[in-house]
Amino acid sequence: MSLALAPLDANVELEANLPCRKFDPDLWFSDSPAELELAKSLCGDCPLRVECLAGAVERAEPWGVWGGEIFERGAVVPRKRPRGRPRKEDVARDAALRVEAEARLAASGLSTRDAVRLAA
């Protein structure tokens, strides 16, 4: 049987519509905080978002955007900060974002205390 005549796998068709398959994969592993936020926003409508996040938590992904969350050193971080000492308003915003990240994980059915460590 020729590959051209082989039945099309439904998973292949689904993967073609995933944001991480449509856009440059480097976007999900960027060093730029702005690009990581863009990758997070692209994950928002993904049909596999919850499964992707659960898999990343299970594997303790060392870095990148997985399931709409940023992982750094195996922990979910609310946002990637640029290098250097953070400003006071950034520290306050990070605290609020950490609470929001915990709420998103809980809404996805993942217990933040049991399944994943949130970076401080």
Buried (B, 14 or more C-beta within 10 A) or exposed (E): EEEEEEEEEEEEEEEEEBBBEEEEEEBBEBEEEEBBBBBBEBBEEBEBBBEBBBEBBEEEBEBBBBBBBBBBEBBBBBBBBEEEEEEEEBEEBBEEBBEEBBEBBEEBEBEBEEBBEBBE
